[in-house]
Amino acid sequence: MAKTQKYSEDQLLEAVIKFSEIEKKKIKATELADWCRRNIEGLEEVRDYHFTRSIKEKDEKTGKMIERPKLCTLKIEEINKSRSLTVSINTNLLLRASNIDAFMEQPEAAKRKMIVETRETVDKLLARNGNITRDNEALRAENKSMKSDILIMTDKIDALKKAQDKLIKQVSYLMKVTDETTRKEMLAQMGIEDESADLNTYSESLQQELSEVMDINKSLRKYLSETDNMPTTKEKTNNITDVIMKGIQI
């Protein structure tokens, strides 16, 4: 069973971030813990190992106990890696001196060491640049894919909006040329009745193919074929589809 942690990961991570805003050099766990004990409420007894010791937890997939670094540990490593390169650049006379003579005046041993450090720094910069370039390419590809998806969705939305506008116009015209009994019968077929709604019928109606839902002409023809012989609506519904389609300019 995993041991309960004295301090939460969020608590320790927040402490690292706060300390990094004050300490601009590489972060040392001992100095970090000492600062936390004096400045952060709730961490009066924290020790350096609380920031560096791995955490044990159960793997949800395998059910086995595993070890992993804490989030605060990863954050310290990330900050130190970044600052190590920055410090190397800022303290290198060959790279940062305003006057090149400052480098030339150094002892031979110091100059050789500085040249070696400069090469190492450049190698690190090239490696970091390569990583950033790859990350940017991956993000660019992802953005391109997302843009394509958005354009497809936009086209679909535009098509649905046009179909909706067409449906609204056709239904509005239908309301003008049909009587109340006819309208109630048509709504009942979709599961909507006076003061009640058959959700099953209505749900099935919503799940029809988009082409069937939007094809008001097909729906009306199907309905009228079933109601041609109804004496109360025969006169008003005779050839109603043609009347509606002619009465709307879309």
Residue frames as qw, qx, qy, qz and C-alpha x, y, z in Angstrom:
[[0.000, 0.888, 0.459, 0.000, 0.00, 0.00, 0.00],
 [0.397, 0.578, -0.036, 0.712, 1.37, 3.43, -0.95],
 [0.403, -0.366, -0.460, 0.701, 2.61, 5.56, 1.93],
 [0.034, 0.922, 0.383, 0.046, 0.58, 8.69, 2.60],
 [0.490, 0.385, -0.065, 0.780, 2.62, 11.77, 1.72],
 [0.307, -0.517, -0.434, 0.671, 3.11, 14.37, 4.43],
 [0.112, 0.569, -0.051, -0.813, 2.95, 17.18, 1.87],
 [0.701, 0.565, 0.419, -0.116, 0.86, 17.18, -1.29],
 [0.623, 0.167, 0.392, 0.656, 2.52, 17.45, -4.70],
 [0.139, 0.834, 0.315, 0.431, 0.69, 20.70, -5.43],
 [0.462, -0.882, -0.018, 0.096, 1.96, 22.16, -2.15],
 [0.678, -0.387, 0.337, 0.527, 5.59, 21.27, -2.93],
 [0.507, 0.442, 0.450, 0.587, 5.35, 22.35, -6.57],
 [0.033, -0.940, -0.229, -0.252, 3.97, 25.75, -5.58],
 [0.565, -0.761, 0.139, 0.288, 6.86, 26.15, -3.12],
 [0.670, -0.028, 0.409, 0.618, 9.42, 25.46, -5.87],
 [0.304, 0.695, 0.398, 0.516, 7.82, 28.04, -8.15],
 [0.269, -0.955, -0.106, -0.063, 7.77, 30.69, -5.41],
 [0.657, -0.569, 0.260, 0.421, 11.41, 30.02, -4.50],
 [0.631, 0.235, 0.432, 0.600, 12.48, 30.19, -8.16],
 [0.136, 0.892, 0.270, 0.337, 11.10, 33.72, -8.35],
 [0.397, -0.903, 0.161, 0.038, 13.51, 34.76, -5.60],
 [0.594, -0.454, 0.568, 0.345, 16.52, 32.53, -6.28],
 [0.581, 0.718, -0.164, -0.346, 17.78, 33.14, -9.81],
 [0.081, 0.541, -0.829, -0.115, 20.63, 30.61, -9.73],
 [0.553, -0.012, -0.812, -0.187, 20.35, 26.82, -9.81],
 [0.669, -0.499, 0.073, -0.546, 17.95, 25.55, -7.17],
 [0.299, 0.243, -0.876, 0.290, 19.41, 23.39, -4.39],
 [0.589, -0.456, -0.625, -0.234, 17.02, 21.23, -2.38],
 [0.516, -0.332, -0.521, 0.593, 18.66, 22.12, 0.95],
 [0.074, -0.064, -0.058, 0.994, 18.37, 25.86, 0.33],
 [0.394, -0.304, -0.518, -0.696, 14.82, 25.42, -0.98],
 [0.590, -0.456, -0.664, 0.049, 13.72, 23.52, 2.14],
 [0.383, -0.268, -0.382, 0.797, 15.38, 26.06, 4.45],
 [0.100, -0.076, -0.153, -0.980, 13.62, 28.93, 2.72],
 [0.495, -0.371, -0.617, -0.487, 10.25, 27.14, 2.83],
 [0.529, -0.404, -0.656, 0.357, 10.53, 26.47, 6.57],
 [0.244, -0.306, -0.256, 0.884, 10.97, 30.19, 7.17],
 [0.145, 0.173, -0.197, -0.954, 8.54, 31.61, 4.63],
 [0.494, -0.119, -0.600, -0.619, 5.69, 29.25, 3.77],
 [0.571, -0.219, 0.472, -0.635, 2.91, 28.39, 6.19],
 [0.945, 0.080, 0.102, -0.301, 2.35, 24.65, 6.46],
 [0.842, 0.389, -0.294, 0.232, 5.93, 23.77, 5.45],
 [0.305, -0.847, 0.356, -0.250, 7.59, 24.58, 8.78],
 [0.699, -0.412, 0.584, 0.007, 8.99, 21.05, 9.03],
 [0.844, 0.532, -0.012, -0.063, 9.75, 20.33, 5.37],
 [0.581, -0.519, 0.504, 0.374, 13.12, 18.77, 4.50],
 [0.170, 0.559, -0.568, -0.580, 15.15, 18.60, 1.31],
 [0.127, -0.033, 0.974, 0.186, 14.24, 14.95, 0.71],
 [0.408, 0.542, 0.605, -0.417, 10.57, 15.89, 0.50],
 [0.403, 0.753, -0.136, -0.503, 11.45, 17.61, -2.79],
 [0.228, 0.571, -0.737, -0.279, 13.77, 14.92, -4.17],
 [0.347, -0.085, 0.923, -0.145, 12.46, 11.56, -2.96],
 [0.284, -0.061, -0.741, -0.606, 10.46, 9.54, -5.50],
 [0.601, -0.059, 0.335, -0.724, 6.82, 8.76, -4.86],
 [0.041, -0.003, 0.993, 0.108, 5.45, 5.23, -4.78],
 [0.584, 0.207, 0.189, -0.762, 2.00, 4.54, -6.20],
 [0.610, 0.153, 0.777, -0.022, -0.09, 1.78, -7.71],
 [0.078, 0.180, -0.618, -0.762, -0.14, 1.45, -11.49],
 [0.635, 0.224, 0.294, -0.678, -3.80, 1.42, -12.51],
 [0.708, 0.399, -0.436, -0.386, -3.10, -0.78, -15.55],
 [0.567, 0.260, -0.772, 0.124, -0.84, -3.44, -14.01],
 [0.743, -0.601, -0.206, -0.211, -1.84, -3.16, -10.36],
 [0.795, -0.070, -0.268, 0.539, 1.85, -3.14, -9.39],
 [0.327, -0.879, -0.062, 0.343, 3.64, -0.58, -7.23],
 [0.652, 0.496, 0.087, 0.567, 5.87, 1.78, -9.20],
 [0.393, -0.607, -0.111, 0.681, 8.14, 4.71, -8.43],
 [0.399, 0.702, 0.303, 0.506, 8.06, 8.05, -10.20],
 [0.325, 0.021, -0.219, 0.920, 9.61, 11.46, -9.58],
 [0.015, 0.706, 0.542, -0.455, 7.44, 14.06, -7.93],
 [0.349, 0.835, 0.317, 0.283, 6.20, 17.02, -9.94],
 [0.243, -0.954, 0.141, 0.101, 8.31, 19.35, -7.79],
 [0.666, -0.361, 0.501, 0.419, 11.43, 17.29, -8.60],
 [0.571, 0.456, 0.513, 0.450, 10.76, 17.54, -12.33],
 [0.087, 0.973, 0.170, 0.132, 10.19, 21.28, -11.98],
 [0.459, -0.784, 0.307, 0.284, 13.52, 21.74, -10.18],
 [0.663, -0.054, 0.570, 0.483, 15.31, 19.77, -12.92],
 [0.416, 0.725, 0.439, 0.328, 13.59, 21.83, -15.61],
 [0.103, -0.995, 0.004, 0.008, 14.55, 25.13, -13.99],
 [0.566, -0.621, 0.423, 0.338, 18.14, 24.05, -13.29],
 [0.676, 0.222, 0.538, 0.452, 18.61, 22.79, -16.84],
 [0.281, 0.871, 0.284, 0.286, 17.48, 26.11, -18.21],
 [0.264, -0.954, 0.140, 0.027, 19.55, 28.15, -15.78],
 [0.759, -0.318, 0.393, 0.410, 22.66, 26.05, -16.27],
 [0.576, 0.448, 0.406, 0.550, 22.79, 27.09, -19.92],
 [0.019, 0.949, 0.170, 0.265, 21.94, 30.70, -19.14],
 [0.538, -0.795, 0.207, 0.189, 24.63, 30.94, -16.48],
 [0.758, -0.054, 0.406, 0.508, 27.19, 29.39, -18.82],
 [0.414, 0.672, 0.330, 0.518, 26.45, 32.02, -21.45],
 [0.168, -0.959, -0.088, -0.209, 26.36, 34.98, -19.06],
 [0.599, -0.724, 0.284, 0.192, 29.66, 34.09, -17.35],
 [0.801, 0.137, 0.350, 0.466, 31.58, 33.28, -20.54],
 [0.140, -0.708, 0.139, 0.678, 33.86, 36.18, -21.46],
 [0.247, -0.058, 0.722, 0.644, 34.23, 34.90, -25.01],
 [0.038, 0.554, 0.766, 0.323, 30.48, 35.23, -25.53],
 [0.206, -0.854, -0.478, 0.020, 29.49, 38.11, -23.25],
 [0.456, -0.467, -0.035, 0.756, 32.46, 40.43, -22.73],
 [0.302, 0.908, 0.192, -0.215, 31.86, 43.88, -24.18],
 [0.163, 0.842, -0.489, -0.160, 35.57, 44.10, -25.03],
 [0.948, 0.203, -0.246, 0.005, 37.26, 41.12, -26.69],
 [0.302, 0.596, -0.586, 0.458, 40.51, 42.09, -24.90],
 [0.610, -0.461, 0.410, -0.498, 38.89, 40.91, -21.67],
 [0.991, 0.037, 0.098, -0.078, 39.11, 37.39, -23.04],
 [0.712, 0.560, -0.287, 0.313, 42.52, 37.81, -24.64],
 [0.040, -0.705, 0.493, -0.507, 44.00, 39.04, -21.35],
 [0.874, -0.363, 0.179, -0.269, 43.04, 35.82, -19.54],
 [0.358, -0.505, 0.775, 0.126, 45.73, 33.19, -18.78],
 [0.356, 0.263, -0.772, -0.457, 46.17, 30.50, -21.44],
 [0.053, -0.132, -0.973, 0.182, 44.64, 27.82, -19.21],
 [0.275, 0.461, 0.506, -0.675, 41.56, 30.00, -18.57],
 [0.412, 0.460, -0.320, -0.719, 41.16, 30.77, -22.27],
 [0.256, 0.127, -0.924, -0.256, 41.36, 27.09, -23.21],
 [0.065, 0.291, 0.872, -0.388, 38.79, 26.20, -20.58],
 [0.331, 0.505, 0.230, -0.763, 36.52, 28.99, -21.80],
 [0.367, 0.351, -0.605, -0.613, 36.79, 27.81, -25.42],
 [0.161, -0.067, -0.984, -0.021, 35.85, 24.27, -24.39],
 [0.146, 0.431, 0.679, -0.576, 32.90, 25.59, -22.37],
 [0.345, 0.462, -0.133, -0.806, 31.84, 27.73, -25.33],
 [0.321, 0.159, -0.825, -0.436, 31.79, 24.69, -27.61],
 [0.074, -0.254, -0.935, 0.236, 29.72, 22.76, -25.05],
 [0.220, 0.480, 0.386, -0.757, 27.33, 25.69, -24.74],
 [0.374, 0.372, -0.425, -0.735, 26.91, 25.95, -28.50],
 [0.233, -0.007, -0.954, -0.187, 26.25, 22.19, -28.70],
 [0.048, 0.391, 0.788, -0.474, 23.55, 22.54, -26.03],
 [0.294, 0.493, 0.073, -0.815, 22.02, 25.47, -27.88],
 [0.342, 0.247, -0.693, -0.584, 21.99, 23.53, -31.14],
 [0.145, -0.174, -0.972, 0.063, 20.37, 20.54, -29.41],
 [0.143, 0.482, 0.574, -0.646, 17.75, 22.78, -27.79],
 [0.319, 0.440, -0.237, -0.805, 17.10, 24.53, -31.08],
 [0.263, 0.075, -0.883, -0.381, 16.65, 21.15, -32.76],
 [0.039, -0.343, -0.888, 0.303, 14.13, 20.12, -30.11],
 [0.212, 0.529, 0.281, -0.772, 12.25, 23.39, -30.42],
 [0.296, 0.326, -0.543, -0.716, 12.21, 23.07, -34.21],
 [0.206, -0.115, -0.958, -0.164, 10.78, 19.55, -33.99],
 [0.042, 0.463, 0.714, -0.523, 8.18, 20.70, -31.46],
 [0.249, 0.491, -0.028, -0.835, 7.22, 23.60, -33.72],
 [0.280, 0.156, -0.764, -0.560, 6.88, 21.27, -36.71],
 [0.124, -0.286, -0.944, 0.111, 4.66, 18.96, -34.68],
 [0.110, 0.543, 0.473, -0.685, 2.55, 21.91, -33.51],
 [0.243, 0.389, -0.353, -0.815, 2.37, 23.26, -37.06],
 [0.246, -0.038, -0.900, -0.359, 1.13, 19.89, -38.33],
 [0.069, -0.428, -0.830, 0.352, -1.39, 19.67, -35.50],
 [0.155, 0.519, 0.181, -0.821, -2.60, 23.22, -36.17],
 [0.258, 0.226, -0.613, -0.712, -2.96, 22.42, -39.88],
 [0.204, -0.223, -0.948, -0.103, -5.02, 19.33, -39.04],
 [0.011, -0.520, -0.638, 0.569, -7.18, 21.28, -36.59],
 [0.192, 0.420, -0.139, -0.876, -7.67, 24.05, -39.15],
 [0.266, 0.027, -0.802, -0.535, -8.82, 21.47, -41.70],
 [0.159, -0.387, -0.891, 0.178, -11.25, 19.97, -39.17],
 [0.055, 0.516, 0.362, -0.774, -12.58, 23.44, -38.31],
 [0.242, 0.282, -0.421, -0.827, -13.14, 24.26, -41.98],
 [0.258, -0.162, -0.909, -0.285, -15.01, 20.97, -42.47],
 [0.114, -0.491, -0.748, 0.432, -17.15, 21.66, -39.41],
 [0.108, 0.444, 0.056, -0.888, -17.78, 25.21, -40.62],
 [0.275, 0.086, -0.664, -0.690, -18.97, 23.92, -43.99],
 [0.247, -0.324, -0.913, -0.012, -21.27, 21.44, -42.24],
 [0.045, -0.512, -0.522, 0.681, -22.65, 24.16, -39.99],
 [0.188, 0.319, -0.249, -0.895, -23.26, 26.42, -43.01],
 [0.300, -0.083, -0.824, -0.474, -25.07, 23.58, -44.77],
 [0.210, -0.436, -0.832, 0.270, -27.18, 22.87, -41.68],
 [0.035, 0.451, 0.255, -0.855, -27.98, 26.57, -41.32],
 [0.279, 0.162, -0.492, -0.809, -29.19, 26.73, -44.93],
 [0.330, -0.233, -0.892, -0.203, -31.25, 23.57, -44.43],
 [0.140, -0.451, -0.677, 0.565, -32.67, 25.01, -41.21],
 [0.153, 0.353, -0.016, -0.923, -33.61, 28.28, -42.90],
 [0.338, 0.012, -0.703, -0.626, -35.27, 26.33, -45.71],
 [0.290, -0.327, -0.893, 0.105, -37.17, 24.16, -43.23],
 [0.025, -0.427, -0.467, 0.774, -38.36, 27.21, -41.27],
 [0.271, 0.249, -0.269, -0.890, -39.69, 28.85, -44.43],
 [0.385, -0.087, -0.818, -0.419, -41.42, 25.68, -45.55],
 [0.238, -0.382, -0.825, 0.343, -42.96, 25.03, -42.14],
 [0.077, 0.366, 0.239, -0.896, -44.10, 28.66, -41.90],
 [0.381, 0.131, -0.473, -0.783, -45.83, 28.35, -45.25],
 [0.355, -0.184, -0.912, -0.097, -47.28, 25.00, -44.24],
 [0.070, -0.362, -0.670, 0.645, -48.81, 26.61, -41.14],
 [0.259, 0.298, -0.037, -0.918, -50.60, 29.06, -43.41],
 [0.521, 0.151, -0.548, -0.637, -52.17, 26.51, -45.74],
 [0.447, -0.156, -0.881, 0.014, -53.18, 23.77, -43.30],
 [0.534, -0.640, -0.136, -0.535, -55.86, 23.74, -40.63],
 [0.365, -0.610, 0.570, -0.412, -55.31, 23.01, -36.92],
 [0.934, -0.080, 0.280, -0.205, -56.37, 19.38, -37.20],
 [0.832, 0.496, -0.172, 0.180, -53.86, 18.67, -39.93],
 [0.164, 0.733, -0.501, 0.430, -51.05, 20.36, -37.99],
 [0.627, -0.472, 0.489, -0.381, -51.82, 18.38, -34.83],
 [0.981, 0.117, 0.136, -0.067, -51.80, 15.12, -36.74],
 [0.661, 0.615, -0.299, 0.310, -48.42, 15.93, -38.31],
 [0.111, -0.687, 0.539, -0.475, -46.95, 16.93, -34.94],
 [0.843, -0.290, 0.330, -0.310, -48.31, 13.77, -33.34],
 [0.934, 0.321, -0.120, 0.104, -46.33, 11.71, -35.85],
 [0.416, 0.595, -0.461, 0.511, -43.20, 13.35, -34.46],
 [0.552, -0.242, -0.682, 0.414, -44.23, 12.49, -30.88],
 [0.035, -0.023, -0.285, 0.958, -45.58, 15.91, -29.91],
 [0.229, -0.571, -0.731, -0.295, -49.16, 16.11, -28.68],
 [0.283, -0.746, -0.068, -0.599, -51.29, 18.50, -26.61],
 [0.523, -0.707, 0.305, -0.366, -49.74, 18.93, -23.12],
 [0.839, -0.314, 0.439, 0.067, -47.52, 15.86, -23.55],
 [0.414, 0.693, -0.543, -0.231, -44.64, 14.44, -25.57],
 [0.993, -0.045, 0.108, 0.032, -43.78, 10.85, -26.37],
 [0.197, -0.818, 0.487, 0.236, -40.02, 11.09, -25.86],
 [0.643, -0.092, 0.715, 0.256, -39.31, 7.74, -27.50],
 [0.561, 0.663, 0.466, 0.170, -41.12, 8.72, -30.66],
 [0.099, 0.990, -0.073, -0.071, -39.60, 12.18, -30.56],
 [0.449, -0.628, 0.570, 0.281, -36.07, 10.77, -30.01],
 [0.660, 0.177, 0.665, 0.300, -36.47, 8.40, -32.96],
 [0.406, 0.868, 0.278, 0.069, -37.62, 11.34, -35.06],
 [0.123, -0.934, 0.293, 0.167, -34.50, 13.30, -34.12],
 [0.539, -0.423, 0.676, 0.271, -32.24, 10.38, -35.03],
 [0.764, 0.557, 0.326, 0.001, -33.41, 10.11, -38.64],
 [0.635, 0.107, 0.283, 0.710, -30.89, 10.63, -41.40],
 [0.079, -0.503, -0.048, 0.859, -30.21, 14.32, -41.97],
 [0.065, 0.009, -0.627, -0.776, -31.32, 14.01, -45.57],
 [0.220, -0.490, -0.823, -0.183, -34.69, 12.64, -44.45],
 [0.215, -0.630, -0.474, 0.577, -35.11, 15.26, -41.75],
 [0.057, -0.467, 0.136, 0.872, -34.30, 18.10, -44.12],
 [0.044, -0.106, -0.748, -0.654, -36.28, 16.76, -47.08],
 [0.353, 0.241, 0.463, -0.776, -39.56, 18.42, -46.28],
 [0.571, 0.263, -0.404, -0.665, -40.92, 17.49, -49.69],
 [0.444, 0.072, -0.892, -0.052, -40.42, 13.75, -49.02],
 [0.005, -0.139, -0.786, 0.602, -41.91, 14.01, -45.53],
 [0.444, 0.271, 0.171, -0.837, -44.95, 15.85, -46.75],
 [0.579, 0.204, -0.600, -0.513, -45.56, 13.42, -49.61],
 [0.306, -0.014, -0.934, 0.186, -45.36, 10.48, -47.20],
 [0.155, 0.235, 0.619, -0.733, -47.83, 12.15, -44.84],
 [0.494, 0.299, -0.080, -0.812, -50.24, 13.17, -47.59],
 [0.467, 0.136, -0.803, -0.344, -50.27, 9.67, -49.11],
 [0.202, -0.177, -0.905, 0.331, -51.54, 8.37, -45.78],
 [0.113, 0.453, 0.525, -0.711, -54.19, 11.09, -45.38],
 [0.091, -0.001, -0.548, -0.832, -55.56, 11.48, -48.92],
 [0.335, -0.397, -0.780, -0.349, -58.84, 9.82, -47.96],
 [0.185, -0.393, -0.616, 0.657, -59.47, 11.86, -44.82],
 [0.099, 0.743, 0.571, 0.333, -62.70, 13.83, -45.50],
 [0.278, -0.898, -0.214, 0.265, -61.90, 16.66, -43.09],
 [0.309, -0.698, 0.329, 0.556, -58.61, 17.55, -44.76],
 [0.668, 0.271, 0.583, 0.375, -58.91, 16.24, -48.32],
 [0.336, 0.887, 0.272, 0.164, -59.85, 19.55, -49.86],
 [0.144, -0.963, 0.219, 0.055, -57.12, 21.57, -48.19],
 [0.543, -0.534, 0.602, 0.241, -54.38, 18.99, -48.54],
 [0.811, 0.462, 0.342, 0.106, -54.94, 18.03, -52.18],
 [0.662, 0.539, 0.013, 0.521, -51.59, 18.56, -53.96],
 [0.369, -0.927, -0.023, 0.064, -50.37, 20.50, -50.92],
 [0.721, -0.326, 0.274, 0.547, -46.76, 19.59, -51.55],
 [0.467, 0.423, 0.392, 0.670, -46.77, 21.20, -54.97],
 [0.106, -0.917, -0.264, -0.281, -48.53, 24.24, -53.58],
 [0.579, -0.768, 0.072, 0.264, -45.96, 24.63, -50.81],
 [0.682, -0.132, 0.352, 0.627, -42.95, 24.15, -53.04],
 [0.320, 0.597, 0.396, 0.620, -44.34, 26.67, -55.55],
 [0.252, -0.919, -0.242, -0.186, -45.22, 29.13, -52.82],
 [0.572, -0.739, 0.186, 0.305, -41.65, 29.30, -51.47],
 [0.618, 0.725, -0.214, 0.215, -38.71, 30.68, -53.36],
 [0.700, -0.642, 0.261, 0.169, -35.51, 29.28, -51.72]]
